[in-house]
């Protein structure tokens, strides 16, 4: 009976001492990237939903001019924050979903790269001997 090593991580695979390591289901790099992109998406979306409070917070902490700023200038800043914040939030969302899909499909994409030479030969023999379900045009 082979020694069984269980790794207590989410989405981890079970490894045996006799076989090579199985492809990880959802690599740690993709998990970290998804978390960061989700946090950035939520932050930019919150800023674009309520730009006035975020502008006031920024102006209160970093503004040199403590007297009353122009109302028109503040409205323009609020409109630009809303416009660009939503665009940037959607970019983060698309990147987050892309990263998630790449992480979920990592195991299936990397399976062919980690085949041994014998497994590749066996696969080519099987593919040559079995008829294709789709007709080939020659």
DRENNU-599976 format. One line per field, with one value per residue (C-alpha): residue in one letter; chain; x, y, z. Coordinates in Angstrom, 3 decimals. Each point is the difference from the previous one (the first is absolute). Example, Ala and Ser with C-alpha at 12.3 -4.5 7.8 and 13.67 -1.06 7.14 Angstrom:
<sites>
rest a|s
kette A|A
X 12.300|1.370
Y -4.500|3.440
Z 7.800|-0.660
</sites>
This chain:
<sites>
rest x|x|x|x|x|x|x|x|x|x|x|x|x|x|x|x|x|x|x|x|x|x|x|x|x|x|x|x|x|x|x|x|x|x|x|x|x|x|x|x|x|x|x|x|x|x|x|x|x|x|x|x|x|x|x|x|x|x|x|x|x|x|x|x|x|x|x|x|x|x|x|x|x|x|x|x|x|x|x|x|x|x|x|x|x|x|x|x|x|x|x|x|x|x|x|x|x|x|x|x|x|x|x|x|x|x|x|x|x|x|x|x|x|x|x|x|x|x|x|x|x|x|x|x|x|x|x|x|x|x|x|x|x|x|x|x|x|x
kette A|A|A|A|A|A|A|A|A|A|A|A|A|A|A|A|A|A|A|A|A|A|A|A|A|A|A|A|A|A|A|A|A|A|A|A|A|A|A|A|A|A|A|A|A|A|A|A|A|A|A|A|A|A|A|A|A|A|A|A|A|A|A|A|A|A|A|A|A|A|A|A|A|A|A|A|A|A|A|A|A|A|A|A|A|A|A|A|A|A|A|A|A|A|A|A|A|A|A|A|A|A|A|A|A|A|A|A|A|A|A|A|A|A|A|A|A|A|A|A|A|A|A|A|A|A|A|A|A|A|A|A|A|A|A|A|A|A
X 0.000|1.532|0.534|-2.760|0.818|-2.970|0.607|-2.509|-0.548|-3.120|-0.095|3.070|0.532|0.972|3.547|1.450|3.651|0.094|-1.546|0.973|-1.813|-3.417|-0.728|-1.309|-3.674|0.109|3.559|0.836|1.110|-3.414|-1.702|2.037|-0.575|-3.756|-0.123|1.965|-2.025|-3.255|1.128|1.038|-3.306|-1.996|2.060|-0.303|-3.688|-0.614|1.873|-1.983|-3.323|0.631|2.690|-0.925|0.967|3.214|0.912|-0.680|2.140|2.859|-0.297|-0.157|3.218|2.110|-1.349|2.347|-2.728|-2.173|-2.388|-3.186|0.765|-2.089|-3.382|0.288|3.462|-1.268|-2.937|2.354|2.284|-3.001|-1.188|3.463|0.415|-3.318|0.790|3.569|-0.651|-2.687|2.217|2.922|-2.318|-1.240|3.577|0.831|-3.143|0.880|3.564|-1.343|-2.362|2.748|2.415|-2.636|-0.753|3.732|0.459|-2.920|1.093|3.695|-0.149|-1.504|2.358|3.147|-0.883|1.373|3.244|0.854|-0.410|2.976|1.347|-1.621|-3.401|0.300|0.829|-2.942|-2.303|1.133|-0.522|-3.497|-0.839|1.249|-1.835|-3.372|-2.169|-0.680|-3.627|0.382|0.614|3.320|0.233|3.042
Y 0.000|3.340|2.797|2.594|3.662|2.334|3.733|1.988|2.907|1.030|-1.386|-2.174|-3.364|-3.251|-1.163|-3.479|-0.809|-2.311|2.332|3.417|3.055|0.551|3.356|2.452|0.799|3.738|1.326|2.368|2.758|0.077|0.013|2.996|1.850|-0.616|1.324|3.131|0.696|-0.511|2.436|2.573|-0.436|0.532|3.067|1.680|-0.882|1.540|3.144|0.297|-0.496|2.764|2.327|2.993|-1.587|-1.424|3.419|1.647|-2.565|0.557|3.787|-0.060|-1.984|1.299|3.390|2.952|2.575|-0.217|2.766|-0.664|-1.665|0.812|-1.751|-0.409|-1.494|-2.475|-1.019|-0.567|-2.120|-2.029|-0.628|-1.064|-2.305|-1.629|-0.413|-1.245|-1.967|-2.077|-0.674|-1.055|-2.132|-1.855|-0.578|-1.509|-2.141|-1.362|-0.714|-1.708|-2.265|-0.788|-0.887|-2.198|-1.878|-0.449|-1.371|-2.411|-1.318|-0.170|-3.719|-0.830|2.288|-1.302|-3.687|-0.449|1.809|-2.418|-3.252|-2.346|-1.166|-3.425|1.560|2.195|-3.008|-1.944|2.949|0.365|-3.744|0.177|3.081|-1.674|-3.280|1.405|1.550|3.695|0.944|2.909|-0.521|1.296|1.967|-0.839
Z 0.000|-1.048|2.473|-0.392|0.605|0.426|-0.346|2.107|-2.383|-1.820|-3.527|0.651|-1.602|1.683|-0.750|0.287|0.525|-3.031|-2.558|-1.213|1.312|-1.458|-1.597|2.594|-0.434|0.764|0.431|2.834|-2.384|-1.644|3.417|1.162|-3.277|0.219|3.557|-0.885|-3.135|1.904|2.702|-2.622|-1.815|3.198|0.929|-3.400|-0.208|3.436|-1.061|-3.222|1.832|2.529|-1.369|2.186|3.325|-1.469|-1.455|3.338|1.796|-2.449|0.123|3.786|0.304|-2.881|-1.023|0.442|-0.417|3.137|-1.050|-1.951|-3.337|-3.061|-0.205|-3.777|0.375|2.589|-2.214|-2.908|2.189|1.217|-3.571|-1.126|2.996|-0.810|-3.704|0.266|3.182|-1.702|-3.027|2.189|2.179|-3.078|-1.166|3.405|-0.170|-3.453|1.152|3.133|-1.937|-2.524|2.790|1.655|-3.216|-0.706|3.522|-0.242|-3.404|0.969|0.760|-3.388|-1.907|1.713|-0.147|-3.519|0.818|2.802|-1.911|-0.175|-3.351|0.414|0.719|-3.092|-2.174|1.434|-0.593|-3.625|-0.606|1.458|-2.068|-3.189|0.607|1.032|-2.690|0.440|0.774|-2.393|-3.715|-1.249|-3.227|-2.097
</sites>
